[in-house]
Amino acid sequence: MVSTKHETQKNILLYINGEFTPSLSGMTMNNINPFTNEQINEVAEGQADDINKAVAAAREAFDNGPWKTMKLTKRMEYIYRIADLIDEEIEKIAYLESLDTGLPISQTRNMVSRASDNFRFYAGMVENRLVGDAYQVDDEFINYTINVPVGVAGLITPWNAPFMLETWKVAPALATGNTVVLKPAELSPLSANLLAEIIHKADLPKGVFNVVHGYGEIAGDALVKHPDVQLISFTGETKTGSTIIKNSADTLKSCSMELGGKSPIIVFEDADFERALDACVWGIFSFNGERCTANSRLFIQEGIKDKFIDALKIRVANIKVGDPLDGNTEVGPLIDKGHYSKVNGYLEIAEAEGAEVISGAIPIEVAKGNFVAPTLILNAENHMRVAQEEIFGPILTVMTFKDEEEAIKLANDIDYGLAGYVWTNDIKRGHRVAHKVEAGMLWVNAQNVRDLRTPFGGSKSSGIGREGGHYGFGFYTEQKIIHVSIADHRIQQFGKK
Ligand code: NAD
């Protein structure tokens, strides 16, 4: 069992070509604990030349190394070994994740225990589902498709669920035979470093997996623009995604974009009240509200509005805010001071827009951390900034609706389209509303429970493309079609006398 004390952490290096190494410039970044705002450690700060070095290693490993051509069973042995090594480190990963991000340890434990599933799942998918099609063309041709790895995959990840999201990308990228340069978020480097240690221990061929820490605009940007990188899988803010697409245009990269959200939860009068309440509270206040699929906009039908809001007020007042390493904590501090100011700023914006702000309490003894109390924004209207913009904190914007038609109209009147939640005991209506809400992922009478086989991704400003299940193969592999003549089909005879 890992202790809940804030243990001293060693400084973090880059991981390039199978070695832990300082950045070429020797520059470092301070890594800050969101609970104490004290330094945790220093992290090597990668620049463009470190990215060049990592991409060169990944390129060499892809072009001339054994990774993409080794027998499938052998490659999958490495992938399963990574999964096993992750399982051995669950407590440590959860601890580092909570220390680094402020996410409550009871929640990071659950989240990181699913990280090894990402590797096992993709090993199984590649073994069983990475298949081609064959096309019989009369008696003249057999055409068939094969799937080949694309090359060097640049993976760029955010700080809000670091280990989960890193493994979500690294697992399919490696299992399908690509080599990887991972650029983790600068605000949460600890668990990415442990992933490098785990993969080092799994003894993958040199250069297959590389990690370059650093700032997005410098290291991330260099990765995006590098001509030897074929794929960019990005998870982060919509604005950053749009910048990355622009910056990757000159080198014509394939981009997968998992972006921001402002997802609706629609609760009808006939819903199971207590379950809808549980799901609504969990969906916005878990992971400190720093969750892409959070149900940050509640639409509650008028007939149960008062009862539901009263129940929400009681829950919000009782949510346990505190040290993320305390197993009883439900909401911890936000990732950093900058994000804290942004989230807090929305409370002022809400009041200036004419909404009512009701916040829970923050214990005095945690005053040094970046805490924003769980908050309800009541009497909100859908045009307000607090109803339209992603706040990414423990703040629920509450609105009401009269009927199904209005609920759908309000839910869709927004740029984002990541997730949506519908609560009703009318099964036909549940399906109807789920079909009409403009989002990539819908849940009916359910909280956000994920099945790794299903497609993950958003519509509108929430993303481009789908990862997850076999859907990820479309991104991480290139489909080639091979046309084979099995008879003497007609060939034009130009120039023949
Ligand atoms: P962010 O966009 O600020 O940063 C994400 C990553 O991009 C970081 O590693 C950062 O260093 C890098 N980056 C920043 N600028 C870059 C640039 N110009 N070129 C290349 N890389 C660059 O996002 P964040 O604040 O770390 O994360 C929170 C956001 O992520 C929220 O909007 C949230 O909704 C979104 N998110 C989406 C999903 C999803 O699956 N759709 C999942 C989790 C988080």
Boltz pocket constraint, residues with backbone or C-beta under 6 A from the ligand:
constraints:
  - pocket:
      binder: B
      contacts: [[A, 156], [A, 157], [A, 158], [A, 159], [A, 160], [A, 161], [A, 165], [A, 183], [A, 184], [A, 185], [A, 186], [A, 214], [A, 215], [A, 216], [A, 217], [A, 219], [A, 220], [A, 221], [A, 224], [A, 235], [A, 236], [A, 237], [A, 238], [A, 240], [A, 241], [A, 243], [A, 244], [A, 257], [A, 258], [A, 259], [A, 260], [A, 261], [A, 291], [A, 292], [A, 293], [A, 390], [A, 392], [A, 418], [A, 458], [A, 462], [A, 463]]
      max_distance: 6.0
